[in-house]
Amino acid sequence: MSDAPAEQPGEDLLKPRQEVILRTVVEEHIASGVPVGSKNIAGREGIDFASSTVRYELARLEELGYLNHPHTSAGRVPTDRGYRYYVDTLLTRDPPAQAPALVETALDLTEMRREVDAALERLADVVAQVTNLLAIVTSPAPQASSVRHVEVLQLQPQVVMVVVITSTGAVTKRVFAFESAVDPGLCEWAGAFLNDRIVGLTVGSRMIEDRLRDPSLSPKERTFLQVLAPAIAELAAGAAGSIVIGGQARFLAEQRHLDLMAIDALMESLEERYTLLALLRGALSRNQVYLRIGAELPDQNFAGLSMVAANYGVPRRNLGTVSLFGPTRMDYRLAMATVRGAAQILSRYVEGVYE
C-alpha cells in the first residue's frame, strides 16, 4: 500500500488486541487532535477488554515505541513508528479506499490536452480541498515535451518577440531588442524557417541546435537566427524544476498547531524548490504510494510533518508526482487514496501528449 523506507527493518507484529487498541488511538487522535485515554477506548463497539487491560496495553505500546505520553495527560498519542505500523500493517487489511469523487471529476478527459499546466493547477487545488493538506504536483521535465509551434513577432521596429509553444501547452516568450529597425520580411521568414526545422523535436535536444545551422543561409539570416536562438536553446533550462502548489493559504490557517519551525522549513522549501524537488524525485521510481512519516523525512526541520506521494505518467515512463504534506496526525487513508486517484486521473489526462 505504501513505500516504507528501505533502511527500516521489518516491524514485529503486535498482538491482536494491541493492534485494535493502536488503531483506535491513531484514528481517534487523527479525528480529535487530543491525547486518547483508556476511557476513550474501553467499552467501544468491538472492544470488550477490561479497563485495566486497556491501560496495560497502552503502557506496553508506549514501551514498544508506538505511542507517546505527552506531559501529564492521561492519554496517549501515536509516534512516527505508531503511524507507520498503522499504515503498513493495519490499513493494508482494509478494503482499498476510493479517491473522493471531486478528485475523479477534477479534469475533463474529453478536452484537448493543450494546457497541461492548467490541469496541474486545477488538480492541486482539488486535492488540497478534499484533504485540507498542502498539495504539490510536479510538472513533467521539459525534456519530456517537444516543440509544437514557434512565432516570431515584431512588436516595434527594433523589438522582436519569439513565442514557443510545446506539446504540453507550455508557452514561453522572449523579447529581443536590436540596434536598428528589423525587416518585417525577415521576421516572417524566421518564423517559417523555425517551424519547418524544429517543430516535433524534443525540448533541449542537441538536434535543435544542429537544425538551426544551415550553410545555405545568407549572412543576414544567419546573424538574425543567432540572436533568436537562445529562445529555443535555453527553453529546457528556463522551465526546469516546475511545481504547482494547491491549498497553501488553507494549510497555513488549518495547521497553526504545527511546530513553527516545521512550517517555516516547508515554506522555505517551497520557495527554494530544489530541496523539495529532490525529495519528491524519490517517488518517481516507484509505482506505489510513497510515504514518509515525521523523522523519516530527510530534513530534520520537517519533524511533525508527513508526506504522501504517487507518480503519474504513461506506460513505462513516469512524468511527475502528486503529493500531500501535512501533520503526522493526518488522515492517511484519505491522503493515500487521494494521491493515488489523482495520479491515475492525471495519467489518463496526459495520454496523447506524451508518447
C-alpha positions in Angstrom: 0.0 0.0 0.0 2.9 2.3 0.8 6.6 2.5 0.3 8.4 2.2 3.6 12.0 3.5 3.9 14.4 0.9 2.6 16.6 1.1 5.6 13.8 0.4 8.1 13.8 -3.2 9.3 10.5 -5.1 9.3 8.2 -4.4 12.2 7.3 -7.2 14.6 3.6 -7.9 14.5 1.7 -6.8 17.6 -0.8 -9.0 19.4 -4.4 -8.7 18.0 -5.7 -6.7 21.0 -2.7 -4.4 20.8 -3.4 -3.8 17.1 -7.1 -3.0 18.0 -6.0 -0.5 20.6 -3.3 1.1 18.5 -5.8 1.5 15.6 -8.3 3.1 17.9 -5.7 5.5 19.3 -4.5 6.5 15.9 -7.9 7.1 14.4 -9.3 8.8 17.4 -6.3 11.1 17.6 -6.5 11.9 13.9 -10.1 12.8 14.4 -9.8 14.8 17.6 -6.3 16.0 17.8 -6.1 15.3 21.5 -4.4 12.5 23.5 -6.5 9.4 23.8 -7.0 7.8 27.2 -8.3 4.4 28.3 -11.7 5.8 28.9 -12.0 6.7 25.2 -11.2 3.1 24.3 -12.8 0.7 26.9 -16.4 -0.1 26.1 -16.3 0.8 22.4 -18.0 -1.4 19.9 -15.8 -4.3 19.1 -13.6 -3.7 22.2 -14.6 -6.0 25.1 -11.3 -5.6 27.1 -11.4 -4.6 30.7 -10.3 -1.0 31.5 -7.3 -2.5 33.3 -6.3 -4.5 30.2 -6.6 -1.4 28.0 -4.4 0.6 30.4 -1.8 -2.2 30.5 -1.7 -2.4 26.7 -1.4 1.3 26.3 1.6 1.3 28.6 3.0 -1.6 26.7 2.6 0.1 23.3 4.3 3.1 24.8 7.3 0.9 25.9 7.5 -0.5 22.4 7.6 3.0 20.9 4.2 3.0 19.1 2.7 5.6 21.5 3.8 8.6 23.4 2.6 10.0 26.7 2.7 13.8 26.4 3.1 15.9 29.5 1.0 14.8 32.5 -2.0 13.9 30.3 -3.7 10.5 31.0 -3.9 10.0 27.2 -1.5 8.8 24.5 -0.7 10.0 21.0 0.8 7.9 18.2 4.5 8.2 17.5 6.0 8.1 14.0 6.5 4.4 14.5 2.9 4.0 15.5 1.7 5.8 12.4 4.0 3.7 10.2 2.6 0.4 11.7 -0.9 1.7 11.2 -0.3 2.5 7.5 1.8 -0.5 6.6 0.1 -3.2 8.6 -3.4 -2.2 9.7 -4.7 -0.3 6.7 -3.4 -3.0 4.3 -6.1 -5.3 5.8 -8.9 -2.9 4.9 -10.6 -2.7 1.5 -8.8 -0.2 -0.7 -10.1 3.3 -0.1 -11.5 5.2 -3.1 -10.4 8.7 -4.0 -13.0 11.4 -3.3 -15.5 11.9 -6.1 -14.3 15.5 -6.5 -10.9 14.2 -7.5 -12.3 11.8 -10.1 -14.1 14.7 -11.8 -11.4 17.3 -11.4 -10.2 17.0 -15.1 -12.3 16.8 -18.2 -10.7 13.9 -20.1 -12.6 14.8 -23.3 -11.0 18.2 -23.8 -7.9 18.8 -25.8 -4.6 18.1 -24.0 -3.1 21.5 -24.7 -3.0 23.1 -21.3 -1.3 20.5 -19.0 -0.1 23.3 -16.7 -3.7 24.5 -16.2 -4.7 20.9 -15.5 -2.0 20.5 -12.8 -3.1 23.7 -11.1 -6.8 22.5 -11.1 -5.8 19.1 -9.7 -3.6 20.5 -7.0 -6.4 22.8 -5.8 -8.9 19.9 -5.7 -6.5 17.5 -3.9 -5.8 20.2 -1.3 -9.5 21.0 -0.9 -10.6 17.4 -0.2 -7.9 16.7 2.3 -7.2 20.1 3.9 -3.5 19.4 3.4 -0.8 21.1 1.2 -0.9 19.7 -2.3 2.2 19.8 -4.5 2.2 18.5 -8.1 5.4 18.3 -10.1 5.2 19.0 -13.8 6.9 16.8 -16.4 10.5 17.7 -17.1 10.8 20.0 -20.1 12.9 17.3 -21.8 9.7 15.2 -21.9 7.9 17.7 -24.3 8.5 18.7 -27.9 8.2 22.0 -29.8 4.8 22.4 -31.3 4.9 25.9 -32.8 7.1 29.0 -33.0 6.1 32.6 -33.6 8.5 35.5 -34.5 6.6 38.7 -33.9 7.7 42.3 -34.5 6.4 44.3 -31.6 8.2 47.5 -32.6 10.6 48.4 -35.5 13.6 47.4 -33.3 11.9 44.9 -30.9 11.1 41.2 -31.8 9.4 38.6 -29.6 9.8 34.9 -30.0 6.9 32.7 -28.7 7.4 29.0 -28.3 4.6 26.5 -27.6 5.4 23.0 -26.5 3.4 19.8 -26.8 2.3 20.2 -23.2 0.7 23.6 -23.8 3.5 25.5 -22.1 4.1 28.9 -23.7 7.4 30.8 -23.3 8.0 34.3 -24.6 11.3 36.1 -25.1 11.9 39.6 -26.3 15.0 40.8 -28.2 16.0 44.4 -28.9 18.0 45.3 -31.9 20.2 48.4 -32.6 18.3 49.2 -35.8 14.9 48.5 -37.3 14.3 44.9 -38.3 13.0 44.0 -41.7 9.4 42.6 -41.2 10.1 40.1 -44.0 13.0 38.8 -42.0 10.7 38.1 -39.0 8.2 36.3 -41.3 11.0 34.2 -42.8 12.4 33.3 -39.4 9.1 32.1 -38.2 8.6 29.8 -41.2 12.2 28.6 -41.0 12.0 27.7 -37.3 8.6 25.9 -37.7 10.0 23.9 -40.6 13.2 22.9 -38.9 12.4 22.3 -35.2 8.7 21.5 -34.8 8.3 18.0 -33.3 11.8 17.9 -31.9 12.3 17.2 -28.1 12.9 20.3 -26.0 16.6 20.5 -25.1 17.6 18.1 -27.9 21.0 18.6 -29.5 19.3 18.1 -32.8 17.6 21.5 -32.4 20.9 23.2 -32.4 22.0 21.2 -35.5 18.8 22.1 -37.3 19.5 25.8 -36.8 22.8 25.6 -38.7 22.3 25.9 -42.5 25.3 26.8 -44.7 22.9 28.0 -47.4 21.6 30.9 -45.3 22.7 34.4 -46.1 24.9 36.3 -43.5 21.9 38.4 -42.6 19.6 35.4 -42.0 22.3 33.6 -40.1 23.0 36.6 -37.8 19.3 37.1 -37.1 18.9 33.4 -36.1 21.9 33.6 -33.8 20.3 36.4 -31.9 16.9 34.5 -31.6 18.5 31.1 -30.9 18.6 31.4 -27.1 14.7 31.5 -27.1 14.8 27.9 -28.3 18.1 26.5 -27.0 17.5 27.7 -23.4 13.9 26.5 -23.3 14.7 23.4 -21.1 16.8 25.3 -18.5 14.1 28.0 -18.1 11.3 25.6 -17.4 13.1 23.1 -15.2 12.0 22.3 -11.7 8.4 23.3 -12.0 6.0 22.6 -9.2 2.3 23.6 -8.7 1.1 24.2 -5.2 -2.5 23.9 -4.0 -4.1 24.9 -0.7 -1.2 26.9 0.7 -3.4 29.6 2.4 -5.8 26.9 3.8 -2.9 24.8 5.0 -1.4 27.6 7.0 -4.8 28.5 8.5 -5.7 24.9 9.4 -2.3 23.8 10.7 -1.5 26.6 13.1 -0.9 24.0 15.8 2.1 22.6 14.0 5.6 23.4 15.1 6.5 26.8 13.6 10.0 25.5 12.7 8.4 22.8 10.6 6.1 25.3 8.9 9.0 27.7 8.2 11.1 24.8 6.8 8.4 23.7 4.5 7.6 27.2 3.3 11.3 27.8 2.7 11.5 24.6 0.6 8.5 25.8 -1.4 10.5 28.9 -2.2 13.8 27.2 -3.0 12.1 24.4 -4.9 15.4 22.4 -5.3 15.2 20.6 -1.9 11.5 19.8 -2.4 12.1 18.5 -6.0 14.9 16.3 -4.7 12.6 14.9 -2.1 9.7 14.2 -4.5 12.1 12.7 -7.0 12.2 9.6 -4.8 8.6 8.8 -5.7 9.3 8.8 -9.5 11.0 5.4 -9.4 8.1 3.8 -7.7 4.7 2.6 -8.8 3.0 2.7 -5.4 2.2 5.3 -2.8 5.4 6.8 -1.4 5.1 7.7 2.2 7.4 9.4 4.7 6.4 10.0 8.3 8.0 12.5 10.6 11.6 11.6 11.2 11.7 9.6 8.0 11.8 12.8 6.1 15.4 13.8 5.3 15.2 17.3 6.7 15.2 17.3 10.5 13.3 20.6 10.4 10.3 18.7 9.0 9.7 17.0 12.3 5.9 16.7 12.9 5.2 16.5 9.1 4.4 13.6 6.8 4.5 13.3 3.0 2.3 11.1 0.9 3.0 10.9 -2.9 2.2 8.9 -6.0 3.6 9.3 -9.5 1.8 9.8 -12.8 2.8 9.3 -16.3 2.4 7.0 -19.3 3.3 3.3 -19.7 7.0 2.7 -18.9 7.5 6.4 -18.2 6.9 8.4 -15.0 6.5 12.1 -15.6 5.8 13.7 -12.2 4.3 13.3 -8.8 1.1 14.2 -6.9 1.9 14.7 -3.2 0.4 15.9 0.0 2.2 17.4 3.0 0.6 17.7 6.4 1.0 16.9 10.1 1.8 13.3 11.2 -1.7 13.4 12.5 -3.2 13.3 9.0 -5.9 11.0 7.7 -3.6 8.6 6.0 -6.4 6.5 4.5 -7.9 9.6 2.8 -4.5 11.1 1.8 -3.2 7.8 0.2 -6.5 7.2 -1.7 -6.5 10.9 -2.9 -2.9 11.0 -4.3 -3.4 7.5 -5.9 -6.7 8.6 -7.5 -5.3 11.9 -8.6 -2.2 10.3 -10.1 -4.4 7.9 -12.0 -6.7 10.6 -13.4 -3.7 12.7 -14.4 -2.1 9.8 -16.1 -5.2 9.3 -18.2 -5.2 13.1 -18.9 -1.6 13.2 -20.3 -2.2 10.3 -22.7 -1.8 11.6 -26.2 0.5 14.4 -25.0 3.5 12.1 -24.3 4.3 9.0 -26.3 
